[in-house]
Amino acid sequence: MLTDVTSYRIEIKGPFDEADLNAMSPLRMTVMRSALESTLVTACTDQAGVLGLLRYLNGRGITFFSVQRQSTS
């Protein structure tokens, strides 16, 4: 369902630290891995929340490599 809270994995281009990503973010993100070429973050939210997060990141000029909804099983 659209309002089910679940975890999303988002891979973005470039290195980022958690404090920088969360500075003005509408949702709290956790950095799982940060390397020169990409950063993998997770966020726990519903579908509307992840769309808002993607808009926020896009507004900062961040490039997405992938967005995955984690299985609830």
Buried (B, 14 or more C-beta within 10 A) or exposed (E): EEEEEBBBBBBBEEEBEBEEBBEEBEBBBEBEEBEEEBBBBBBBBBBEBBEBBBEBBEEBEBEEEEBEEEEEE
